[in-house]
Amino acid sequence: QPSWEGYNFSLMGELWNTLVPMLEVHITLIREKAYSPEEYELVHNWLEKRVWLGEQGPAEGQLASAHRWIPDPGPPNHHKKNKVLGYLMWGIADQNSEYFTAGVRGVDTYHNVLRNDGSIKTEHFYDEACQTGFGDHGCRSALSLGNETGRFYTLAALLMHNQGIDVRKKYPKIEKNIEWTSKVAVDPTLAKKWIGNIFVAPRVGTGGETFSKEGIVMDWVRNNGAERKNLVHIYLWDKIFKTNYVDNLKGVVVIDQGIEQEIIYDHRVRRGLDFGFADAGLITFNSDEVATGIAVNAVLSDGTYNTDFYPVKSNSINENDYTANSKEIFLDGGSSEKFSIQPLNCDTSQSKDCDWNNQMLLMVEKDSLKTQGTKLYEWSMYIPEDHQFPRGAHLKYNILGLDGSDCEGANPITFMEFEDGLRISLFGGDVYEENIIKTKNLRGKWHKFKLEVFWSESTEKGHVKLMINDIFVYKYKGQTLKCGEASFMYGLIRSKIKNSSIAKTTPSSVYFDNIEISNIDGSNPSIFLEATL
């Protein structure tokens, strides 16, 4: 594509996108006094040269045939937001007033292209080019690109706030942009005043996969939006200024890969990975919490703790395939977690799951085990009475290991269904595999699992012990850890789906309840001490 030659994308897409998070880390290490004098000098000098490189030319300094190989000095948009943020950050890291002032001037310029309602003149527009498919800016791409621009300049404004500048007074239209963004996320038609009502796919560039009913690109409102296009800046603004614009984000509905779905937000929408935030909701300004690392009034652990999990899903999974509080079947508390995987015919589907020959919907433990130790994993599982095993495919319900790792031996323990029932498999069956519940006893009833694992890379020390419905049914001694860490995962995986005609036409579901993970130590002894296999 002629607009992305060499130096253009090298600066905008690579250098600055890498440099911004590196500057964030550098500032943090300086603040925490983590550098030795030699380390500081080495890193600081190296970063300084990269900032100088990115300084060349107006705007981001890109060169492209679209602008006749002349650096584009146009007004702020998604091509021109990185350098402003980078200048501010280098100004702080280097205590350099010239760079910091240059960054402030960039935010000044951005504020000048904001309309009174918060929309962005250089992003939220329509013209003949985008209405006929000859342009990929404005029109249907306007909200997506505008989100990227607004997000970065909001981060820049928050950085200035941290340096003592009253940005709410100095830049009132930035807050209007946040309010406007939160409203058009729910009702994109509110933007038609500026972006028009003709939304056609561009003849060049990407067409997108997530849209409004009108055909407006809405990739930025997804729970798992891209690093540069998401809603984390709204959560950050609310956290810092005690506002509540995120309350507007209710009833967001999109059409993702042809399937209409309501977005139910969780911690993923608060991620700002390019700015160092795993979850903006966890940021605290309470000095006692910062000093101790414990939230004020938090319940202290008694050995058993409520482990946080995050969802992982493959391409064909829909938002409503996971239900956190299903009332259909449950044990305690009036609800359970329901996981479903829909039929997928790879003879006709273009889903990426067909390329991988795999469908997946899992909850994955956030805090993986990284050292040798003993843990007890407890859960209850219910497979429906009318469940039909997809002959030729594999069904996995629980995995203890590393999600998405290509390390050999990444998943040491797996609970998977075959035609003869449920099996426990060690290291993919290479070490051991045993049937633990026969098919006739598997469906239509709750099964309670208690799994004790001594995680060890030693072939002498590790062990696995399993109770099902309070009966000691399985024991293994030997190596349990090969790749350095392991997380508990539960849900549903259908693999080798191309081998199964049933997987093309029949869904699979499973329910989980009473998930608990605890450390086994002197204060919490093993439940297997007096158990007999």
C-alpha positions in Angstrom: 0.0 0.0 0.0 1.7 3.2 -1.2 1.0 5.3 1.9 3.1 3.0 4.2 6.5 3.1 2.7 9.6 2.7 4.8 10.3 5.7 7.0 6.6 6.5 7.4 5.6 3.4 9.3 8.9 2.9 10.9 8.4 6.1 12.9 4.6 6.1 13.5 4.0 2.4 13.8 7.2 1.1 15.3 9.5 3.6 16.9 7.0 5.7 18.9 4.8 2.8 19.8 7.8 1.1 21.3 9.4 4.2 22.8 6.4 5.4 24.8 6.1 2.4 27.1 9.9 2.3 27.4 9.9 5.9 28.6 7.1 5.0 31.1 9.3 2.2 32.5 12.3 4.5 32.6 10.4 7.2 34.5 9.2 4.6 37.0 12.7 3.2 37.6 14.0 6.7 38.1 11.2 7.5 40.6 11.8 4.3 42.5 15.6 4.8 42.6 16.1 1.4 41.1 19.0 2.3 38.8 22.6 2.2 39.7 24.5 5.3 38.4 26.0 3.2 35.6 22.6 1.6 34.6 20.9 5.0 34.6 23.5 6.6 32.3 23.5 3.6 29.9 19.7 3.5 29.6 19.1 7.3 29.6 21.7 7.9 26.9 20.3 5.1 24.7 16.7 6.5 25.0 17.8 10.0 24.4 19.2 9.1 20.9 15.8 7.4 20.1 13.9 10.5 21.1 16.3 12.6 18.9 15.6 10.2 16.0 11.8 10.6 16.5 12.2 14.4 16.6 13.0 14.7 13.0 10.5 16.7 10.9 7.1 18.1 11.7 4.3 16.0 13.2 5.6 12.4 13.6 8.3 13.1 10.9 6.9 10.5 8.5 7.7 10.5 4.8 5.3 9.0 2.3 4.2 9.3 -1.3 0.8 10.4 -0.2 2.4 13.7 0.8 4.8 13.8 -2.1 7.6 12.7 0.3 7.3 15.9 2.2 6.8 15.6 6.0 3.2 16.2 6.8 2.7 19.2 9.0 -1.1 18.8 9.2 -3.3 19.3 12.3 -3.5 16.7 15.1 -5.0 13.3 14.3 -4.1 9.6 14.8 -0.9 10.0 12.8 0.4 12.8 15.0 -0.4 11.9 18.6 2.7 9.8 19.6 5.3 12.5 19.4 3.4 14.8 21.7 3.1 12.2 24.4 6.7 11.2 23.9 7.9 14.8 24.2 6.1 15.2 27.5 7.5 11.9 28.9 11.1 12.8 27.8 10.6 16.2 29.4 9.9 14.5 32.7 12.6 11.8 32.4 15.3 14.3 31.4 13.9 17.2 33.4 14.0 19.0 30.0 11.7 22.1 29.8 12.1 22.4 26.1 10.7 19.0 25.3 8.0 19.3 28.0 6.9 22.7 26.5 6.9 21.2 23.0 4.5 18.5 24.3 2.3 21.1 26.0 2.1 23.0 22.7 1.0 19.8 21.0 -1.9 19.3 23.5 -2.8 23.0 22.9 -3.0 22.3 19.2 -5.2 19.2 19.8 -7.6 21.2 22.0 -8.0 23.7 19.1 -9.4 20.9 16.8 -12.0 19.8 19.3 -15.5 20.9 18.7 -17.6 22.2 21.6 -19.4 18.9 22.0 -16.1 17.0 22.2 -15.9 15.6 18.7 -12.6 16.0 16.8 -12.6 18.0 13.6 -9.7 16.0 12.0 -11.3 12.6 12.8 -15.1 13.0 12.9 -15.9 14.1 9.4 -17.2 12.9 6.0 -16.2 13.7 2.5 -16.6 12.3 -1.0 -13.5 10.1 -0.6 -14.7 8.1 2.4 -18.3 7.9 1.1 -17.1 6.3 -2.1 -14.5 4.0 -0.6 -11.5 5.9 -1.9 -10.6 7.1 1.6 -10.2 5.2 4.8 -10.4 8.2 7.1 -13.7 9.7 8.4 -17.1 8.2 7.7 -17.3 4.7 9.0 -13.7 4.7 10.3 -14.1 8.0 12.1 -15.1 6.8 15.6 -12.4 4.2 15.6 -9.6 6.5 14.6 -11.0 9.3 16.7 -10.9 7.0 19.8 -7.2 6.4 19.2 -6.5 10.1 18.9 -8.6 11.1 21.9 -7.1 8.3 24.0 -3.5 9.4 23.5 -4.1 13.1 24.0 -6.1 12.3 27.2 -3.1 10.3 28.4 -1.0 13.4 27.6 -3.3 15.6 29.6 -3.3 13.3 32.6 0.5 13.3 32.5 0.4 17.1 32.6 -2.1 16.9 35.5 0.5 14.8 37.4 3.0 17.6 36.9 0.6 20.1 38.5 -1.2 21.6 35.5 -4.9 22.2 35.9 -5.9 20.4 32.7 -9.7 20.5 33.4 -9.5 24.3 33.5 -6.9 24.7 30.7 -8.5 22.1 28.3 -12.3 21.8 29.1 -13.0 20.3 25.7 -10.9 17.2 26.5 -13.4 16.3 29.2 -16.2 17.0 26.7 -14.5 14.5 24.3 -14.5 11.8 27.1 -18.2 12.4 27.7 -19.0 12.4 24.0 -17.0 9.2 23.4 -18.8 7.4 26.3 -22.2 8.3 24.7 -21.4 7.4 21.0 -20.1 4.1 22.2 -23.7 3.3 23.2 -25.4 5.1 20.4 -23.1 5.7 17.4 -25.9 7.4 15.5 -25.2 10.5 17.7 -22.1 11.0 15.6 -23.9 11.1 12.2 -24.1 14.9 12.5 -20.3 14.9 11.8 -19.5 11.6 10.1 -22.5 11.4 7.7 -24.7 8.4 7.0 -22.9 6.6 4.2 -20.6 3.9 5.5 -18.9 1.8 2.8 -15.8 -0.3 3.0 -12.6 1.4 1.9 -10.9 0.1 -1.3 -7.6 0.1 0.5 -6.7 -0.7 4.1 -8.6 -2.9 6.5 -12.3 -3.3 6.5 -12.7 -4.1 10.2 -14.6 -6.9 11.9 -16.7 -5.1 14.5 -19.4 -2.7 13.5 -22.6 -0.9 14.7 -25.9 -1.8 13.1 -25.3 1.1 10.7 -21.9 -0.2 9.6 -19.7 2.1 11.7 -16.4 0.5 12.8 -16.6 -0.1 16.6 -13.5 -2.2 17.3 -12.6 0.3 20.1 -15.6 -0.5 22.3 -14.8 -4.2 22.6 -13.9 -5.7 25.9 -10.7 -6.9 24.4 -9.9 -3.9 22.3 -6.5 -3.3 20.7 -3.7 -1.7 22.7 -4.2 1.7 21.0 -8.0 1.6 20.6 -9.9 1.0 23.8 -11.7 2.8 26.6 -9.0 2.7 29.3 -8.5 6.5 29.2 -12.2 7.0 30.4 -11.6 4.7 33.4 -8.4 6.6 34.2 -10.1 10.0 34.0 -12.8 8.8 36.3 -10.3 7.3 38.7 -8.2 10.5 38.9 -11.0 13.1 38.9 -13.7 11.1 40.6 -16.1 11.5 37.7 -18.4 8.7 36.4 -18.3 8.7 32.6 -18.0 4.9 32.6 -21.5 4.7 33.9 -22.6 5.8 30.4 -21.1 2.5 29.0 -24.2 0.4 29.5 -26.1 -1.3 26.7 -23.2 -1.2 24.2 -24.1 -3.5 21.3 -22.0 -4.4 18.3 -21.9 -6.8 15.4 -18.7 -8.7 15.8 -17.8 -11.0 12.8 -21.4 -11.0 11.8 -22.8 -11.8 15.2 -24.8 -9.2 17.2 -23.8 -9.1 20.9 -24.0 -6.8 23.9 -20.6 -6.0 25.4 -20.3 -7.0 29.1 -17.2 -5.2 30.4 -14.7 -6.7 32.7 -11.1 -6.0 33.7 -9.8 -6.3 30.1 -11.4 -3.0 29.0 -9.4 -1.2 31.7 -6.0 -2.4 30.4 -3.6 0.2 29.2 -0.7 -2.1 28.2 1.2 0.6 26.2 1.1 2.9 29.2 1.9 0.3 31.9 -1.6 -0.4 33.3 -2.7 -4.0 33.8 -6.0 -2.7 35.2 -6.7 0.9 35.7 -9.4 -0.1 38.3 -6.6 -1.2 40.7 -4.8 2.1 40.8 -4.9 3.6 44.3 -4.2 7.1 45.7 -4.5 6.0 49.4 -1.0 6.3 51.0 -1.7 3.5 53.4 -2.5 1.1 50.6 0.6 2.1 48.7 2.8 1.6 51.7 1.4 -1.9 52.6 0.2 -3.2 49.3 -3.1 -4.2 51.0 -6.3 -2.4 50.2 -7.8 -0.6 53.3 -10.6 -2.8 54.8 -9.6 -5.7 52.6 -10.4 -9.2 54.0 -7.1 -10.9 54.9 -6.5 -14.5 53.6 -7.1 -17.5 55.8 -5.2 -19.8 53.6 -8.0 -20.1 51.0 -8.3 -17.2 48.7 -10.6 -16.1 45.9 -8.2 -16.2 43.0 -8.9 -13.8 40.2 -9.4 -15.3 36.7 -9.4 -13.7 33.3 -11.3 -15.1 30.3 -9.6 -16.5 27.2 -11.7 -17.2 24.1 -11.0 -18.2 20.5 -12.3 -16.6 17.3 -15.7 -18.4 17.0 -16.8 -17.7 20.6 -19.6 -15.2 21.2 -20.0 -13.0 24.3 -23.1 -14.9 25.4 -21.4 -18.2 25.3 -20.1 -17.5 28.8 -22.6 -16.8 31.6 -21.1 -15.8 35.0 -24.3 -16.4 37.0 -26.3 -19.0 35.3 -29.6 -19.9 37.1 -30.1 -23.1 35.0 -28.1 -25.5 37.1 -26.2 -24.7 40.3 -25.1 -26.0 43.7 -24.6 -23.2 46.2 -25.3 -19.5 46.0 -28.1 -19.8 43.4 -26.0 -19.7 40.3 -23.0 -21.4 38.5 -20.7 -20.5 35.6 -21.9 -21.8 32.2 -19.5 -22.3 29.3 -20.8 -23.1 25.8 -19.2 -23.7 22.4 -21.3 -23.5 19.3 -21.2 -25.7 16.2 -18.6 -24.8 13.7 -18.5 -26.2 10.1 -15.0 -25.7 8.8 -16.1 -26.8 5.4 -17.9 -23.4 4.9 -16.7 -21.2 7.8 -13.8 -18.7 7.5 -13.2 -18.6 11.2 -9.6 -18.6 12.4 -10.6 -21.5 14.7 -10.7 -23.7 11.7 -7.1 -22.8 10.9 -6.2 -23.8 14.5 -8.6 -26.8 14.4 -9.6 -25.7 17.9 -12.4 -23.8 19.8 -11.7 -22.5 23.3 -13.5 -20.7 26.1 -11.6 -20.7 29.4 -11.2 -18.8 32.7 -7.5 -18.6 33.5 -5.9 -18.0 36.9 -4.2 -14.6 36.9 -1.6 -15.3 39.5 0.2 -18.3 38.2 2.4 -20.5 40.4 6.1 -19.8 39.8 7.9 -21.6 42.6 7.9 -25.2 44.0 5.0 -25.7 46.4 1.8 -27.6 47.1 -1.7 -26.4 46.2 -5.2 -27.8 46.5 -7.6 -27.0 43.6 -11.3 -27.6 44.3 -14.2 -27.3 41.8 -17.5 -28.9 41.0 -18.5 -29.7 37.4 -21.8 -30.6 35.7 -22.1 -32.0 32.2 -25.7 -31.8 30.9 -27.7 -35.0 30.6 -28.3 -34.4 26.8 -24.6 -33.8 26.2 -23.4 -35.5 23.0 -19.7 -36.2 22.7 -18.3 -34.9 19.4 -16.8 -38.2 18.2 -13.4 -37.6 16.5 -12.8 -34.4 18.5 -11.3 -33.9 22.0 -13.1 -32.1 24.8 -11.0 -30.6 27.6 -12.6 -29.2 30.8 -9.6 -28.4 33.1 -6.0 -27.6 32.4 -3.2 -26.9 34.8 -0.3 -25.3 32.9 0.5 -22.3 30.7 -2.1 -20.7 28.5 -0.9 -20.3 24.9 2.7 -21.4 25.6 4.7 -23.4 23.0 7.0 -24.7 25.7 7.2 -28.5 25.5 5.3 -29.8 28.6 3.5 -26.5 29.2 0.3 -28.3 30.3 1.2 -31.0 32.8 -2.3 -31.9 33.9 -5.5 -32.0 31.7 -9.0 -33.4 32.4 -10.5 -34.4 29.0 -13.4 -36.4 27.7 -13.2 -39.3 25.4 -15.9 -41.7 24.2 -15.3 -44.0 27.3 -15.5 -41.1 29.8 -13.4 -38.5 31.6 -9.7 -39.0 31.8 -6.8 -37.3 33.7 -3.8 -36.9 31.4 -0.3 -36.0 32.4 1.9 -34.1 30.0 -0.5 -34.7 27.1 -0.6 -38.5 27.8 3.1 -38.9 27.3 3.6 -39.7 31.0 0.2 -41.2 32.1 -3.5 -41.2 31.3 -6.3 -42.8 33.2 -10.1 -43.0 33.0 -11.5 -41.5 36.2 -15.3 -41.3 35.5 -17.0 -43.7 33.0 -19.4 -42.2 30.4 -22.5 -43.8 32.1 -21.7 -41.9 35.3 -20.4 -38.6 33.8 -23.6 -36.8 32.7 -26.6 -35.3 34.4 -25.0 -35.0 37.9 -22.5 -32.8 39.8 -19.0 -34.1 40.4 -16.9 -32.6 43.1 -13.1 -32.5 42.4 -10.3 -32.0 44.9 -6.9 -32.0 43.3 -3.7 -31.7 45.3 -0.5 -31.0 43.3 3.0 -30.7 44.7 4.6 -28.7 41.9 8.2 -29.6 41.3 10.6 -30.0 38.5 12.2 -32.9 40.3 11.3 -36.4 39.2 11.4 -37.5 42.8 9.4 -34.8 44.7 6.3 -33.9 42.7 2.9 -35.6 43.2 -0.7 -35.5 42.0 -3.5 -36.7 44.2 -7.2 -36.6 43.3 -10.5 -37.0 45.1 -13.8 -37.2 43.2 -17.0 -36.9 45.3 -14.8 -37.3 48.4 -13.3 -40.6 47.2 -9.6 -40.9 46.7 -9.3 -42.2 43.1 -5.9 -41.3 41.7 -2.3 -40.8 42.7 0.9 -40.0 40.8 4.5 -39.4 41.9 7.1 -37.7 39.8 7.8 -34.5 37.9 4.8 -32.1 37.7 6.5 -28.9 36.3 8.5 -28.5 33.2 8.0 -24.9 32.1 8.6 -22.9 35.3 5.0 -21.9 36.1 1.4 -23.1 36.0 -2.1 -21.7 36.2 -5.4 -23.3 36.9 -7.8 -23.1 33.9 -11.4 -24.3 33.6 -14.0 -24.1 30.9 -14.3 -25.8 27.6 -12.0 -26.6 24.7 -13.0 -28.5 21.6 -9.9 -29.6 19.6 -9.5 -31.6 16.4 -12.9 -30.3 15.4 -12.3 -31.0 11.7 -12.3 -34.7 12.5 -15.9 -34.6 13.9 -19.1 -34.3 12.0 -20.9 -33.8 15.3 -18.9 -30.7 16.1 -20.3 -29.2 12.8 -23.9 -29.4 14.1 -24.0 -29.8 17.8 -23.0 -27.4 20.7 -21.2 -28.4 23.9 -21.8 -27.0 27.4 -20.5 -27.4 30.9 -21.2 -25.8 34.3 -18.7 -25.0 37.1 -19.2 -24.0 40.7 -17.3 -23.7 44.0 -13.9 -22.9 42.5 -11.3 -22.6 45.3 -7.5 -22.7 45.4 -5.5 -22.9 48.6 -1.9 -23.4 49.7 -1.1 -26.6 51.6 1.3 -25.9 54.4 1.6 -26.2 58.2 -1.5 -24.1 58.8 -3.5 -25.8 56.2 -2.6 -29.5 56.1 -3.3 -31.9 53.3 -6.7 -33.6 53.1 -5.0 -36.7 51.8 -2.9 -37.4 54.9 -5.3 -40.2 56.1 -7.0 -41.0 52.8 -6.7 -44.4 51.3 -6.6 -44.9 47.5 
